[in-house]
Amino acid sequence: MLFILGIIVLCGSFWEFWSAYKSIRTVRHNGTQGTSAFIVMGIWSGFMFGLILFGLSFALMFPKVAGF
């Protein structure tokens, strides 16, 4: 059961990475002087959240290695 939940969280991690990547591409092509400077922090937090989900997915898939 935990392995399946880990796979679901891993898919969520990949989605988060893809969404942050798409945001970078959108800002590069459509960003102007009016684009908020805080977009960098938003993209950074998206990548960090994806990284946290990535680690959590492996902890769920392999609980003995993670120490649970």
N, C-alpha and C positions, 0 to 999 in steps of 0.2 A: 504494500500500500504506500509506504514512504517513497519507494522508487518511482511510482507513477506520479506522486505529488512532486518529486524532484524533477521529473521530465516536464511537467506543466510549468514549474517555476523557471526551468531552463528556457522554455519557449518564451516566457514573459521577459526573460533577460535579453534574449536575442531581439525581441520586439522593441525593447527599450533602447538597445544599441542602434537599431535601424531607425527608430524615430529620431534619435539625437543626430544621427548622420544626415537624415533628410532635412532636419532643421538647419544644419550647417550649410547644406547645399542651397536651401531656400534663401538664407541670409546672404550668401555670397552672390547669388544672381539677382535678388530683388531688394537687397538692403540699400538704404539711402542715408542721408544725413539725419533723417527723422527716426531711424531705427534706434531703439533703446540700447544703451550700453549694457544693460543688465541681461541681454540675451546670452552673453558669454557665461554668466553665472547659471542661467537656466540650462544651457547645453551641458555645462560641466556637471551640474547636479544630476542631469539625466544619465550621463555616462557613469557617474559614481553609483547611482541607484541600480543601473544595469550590472555593475561590477559586484555590488552587494548581493543582488539576486543570483548572479552567476555562482558566487561562493556558497550561498545558501542552498542552491540546487545540488551541488556536489555533497554538501553536508547531509542533505536529505537522502540522496541516492546511495551514499556509502557511509552509514552512521558509525560503523566500527572504526573506520579510518579517522572520522571526525571526533571520536571520543565519546559518543553518546552511549 
